[in-house]
Amino acid sequence: MHISGSGRFVFIAQGFLAVLLPIWFFIGRGLVGAQLGWLMVVGIIVYGIVVIILLLVPPLISLADADVRAQKAERAWYSTSSCVLWGAILLAALVVPDAADSPPPLDTALTTWTGGAIDHAASRAIFTVLAVVIALGYLATLVLAVAGVVRSRSRSGAPRARS
């Protein structure tokens, strides 16, 4: 678990992206052609703060890693899992299903871009796959942040928990 060259970018970007990605997911997708409905209203008010907090947990844990703090760069696998997570969130915003008060679902950005060739069912399927990638990416990022802290503490001679 070495510190990577991209780790510097991840170290700096993770705080900003923890705030910007939820804004993109709930509101920003409207700027690229997606129709906005209840997900925007409920999402930003109810889920937005929770998502921001969840996205800040791994970076805060990784700050307890002495090597990361010293070099101001993240470990290679943590950086990779973070980038996968961020990419999946960016892409998921383009295909997330949304609805209004009327029965037909609102067009996603991808549906709009393709003129309906990729319909709502396909967008929903793509979103489901990306939601799984987001969940696994978040879990990997969280586990790798904890593993980095454990590794740095075991080498530094810090006291270990008794078993």
C-alpha distance (Angstrom), angle and dihedral (degrees) to the residues before:
residue distance angle dihedral
M1 . . .
H2 3.76 . .
I3 3.77 129.6 .
S4 3.81 110.4 -99.5
G5 3.79 133.3 -148.7
S6 3.80 90.4 -115.9
G7 3.79 87.7 50.9
R8 3.80 90.6 83.8
F9 3.81 91.3 57.6
V10 3.81 91.5 46.5
F11 3.81 91.5 47.3
I12 3.80 90.4 55.9
A13 3.82 100.4 34.5
Q14 3.79 100.0 47.5
G15 3.80 94.9 77.0
F16 3.79 93.5 48.5
L17 3.80 94.5 43.4
A18 3.80 92.0 50.2
V19 3.81 86.2 67.4
L20 3.80 101.3 30.9
L21 3.82 98.8 48.5
P22 3.83 95.5 59.0
I23 3.81 89.6 46.9
W24 3.82 88.9 50.9
F25 3.79 92.1 46.3
F26 3.80 96.2 49.8
I27 3.83 103.1 30.2
G28 3.81 113.3 3.2
R29 3.79 95.3 65.5
G30 3.80 86.5 71.7
L31 3.80 88.0 67.1
V32 3.82 90.7 63.3
G33 3.79 98.4 48.0
A34 3.79 107.5 -78.7
Q35 3.77 116.8 133.8
L36 3.79 110.9 -123.4
G37 3.78 122.2 -137.2
W38 3.76 138.7 149.1
L39 3.80 93.8 -32.9
M40 3.78 88.8 68.0
V41 3.81 94.0 50.1
V42 3.78 98.6 40.6
G43 3.78 93.8 32.1
I44 3.75 99.2 56.4
I45 3.80 94.4 40.8
V46 3.80 100.9 39.9
Y47 3.80 107.7 19.6
G48 3.80 102.3 25.8
I49 3.80 97.5 76.6
V50 3.81 92.1 42.9
V51 3.81 91.6 51.0
I52 3.81 91.6 48.0
I53 3.80 90.8 51.9
L54 3.81 91.8 46.8
L55 3.81 91.5 50.0
L56 3.82 90.1 50.7
V57 3.82 95.1 52.9
P58 3.86 98.6 78.4
P59 3.84 93.5 46.5
L60 3.78 90.8 49.3
I61 3.80 91.0 49.1
S62 3.81 91.1 48.1
L63 3.81 89.7 55.6
A64 3.80 86.7 69.6
D65 3.83 87.3 63.2
A66 3.80 105.2 99.9
D67 3.82 93.4 -153.7
V68 3.81 92.2 51.8
R69 3.79 92.7 48.2
A70 3.80 92.7 47.3
Q71 3.81 95.6 49.0
K72 3.82 96.6 32.0
A73 3.82 88.0 -135.0
E74 3.79 133.2 102.3
R75 3.79 128.3 -118.5
A76 3.82 117.2 -92.5
W77 3.82 99.5 -110.8
Y78 3.80 92.0 42.9
S79 3.81 88.8 52.1
T80 3.80 91.1 49.5
S81 3.80 94.2 49.5
S82 3.80 91.0 46.0
C83 3.80 91.8 52.8
V84 3.82 91.3 48.4
L85 3.81 89.5 50.4
W86 3.80 93.0 48.9
G87 3.80 93.5 45.8
A88 3.80 91.5 50.3
I89 3.81 91.2 50.4
L90 3.81 91.0 49.4
L91 3.81 91.9 50.3
A92 3.81 94.6 41.5
A93 3.80 89.9 59.0
L94 3.80 88.5 61.8
V95 3.81 93.7 56.8
V96 3.81 105.3 27.3
P97 3.81 111.3 132.3
D98 3.79 114.6 -120.2
A99 3.78 133.2 179.0
A100 3.76 140.0 -162.1
D101 3.79 130.8 -163.4
S102 3.80 91.6 -74.5
P103 3.84 120.1 81.1
P104 3.82 103.4 -116.4
P105 3.81 112.9 81.6
L106 3.77 117.9 -111.4
D107 3.79 119.3 -105.0
T108 3.78 117.4 -95.7
A109 3.78 119.5 -139.4
L110 3.80 90.1 -103.4
T111 3.81 91.7 50.9
T112 3.79 89.8 50.8
W113 3.82 93.9 46.7
T114 3.80 92.8 50.9
G115 3.79 95.0 43.8
G116 3.79 90.8 -118.3
A117 3.82 96.1 -49.8
I118 3.80 86.9 120.3
D119 3.78 99.5 49.4
H120 3.79 131.9 -161.7
A121 3.81 93.8 -87.7
A122 3.81 91.8 53.8
S123 3.81 91.2 46.0
R124 3.79 89.8 50.9
A125 3.83 91.0 50.3
I126 3.82 92.2 48.8
F127 3.80 89.7 47.6
T128 3.81 91.0 51.7
V129 3.80 91.2 54.2
L130 3.80 91.1 46.8
A131 3.82 91.1 48.2
V132 3.80 88.8 56.8
V133 3.82 90.2 48.6
I134 3.82 89.3 49.7
A135 3.81 91.8 50.9
L136 3.80 93.5 47.0
G137 3.81 92.3 43.0
Y138 3.79 91.4 51.4
L139 3.79 92.0 47.4
A140 3.82 91.1 48.9
T141 3.80 91.9 48.2
L142 3.79 91.2 49.8
V143 3.81 94.0 47.3
L144 3.82 92.2 46.1
A145 3.81 91.5 49.8
V146 3.81 90.4 53.6
A147 3.82 91.6 43.8
G148 3.81 90.3 53.3
V149 3.79 91.5 52.0
V150 3.80 91.8 47.9
R151 3.80 91.3 48.7
S152 3.80 94.5 48.8
R153 3.80 91.9 46.9
S154 3.79 94.1 48.4
R155 3.82 91.3 54.2
S156 3.79 96.2 41.6
G157 3.78 94.0 58.8
A158 3.76 93.6 -116.8
P159 3.78 113.5 157.8
R160 3.79 114.8 -86.3
A161 3.76 125.2 -140.3
R162 3.78 114.2 -98.8
S163 3.76 117.8 -113.7
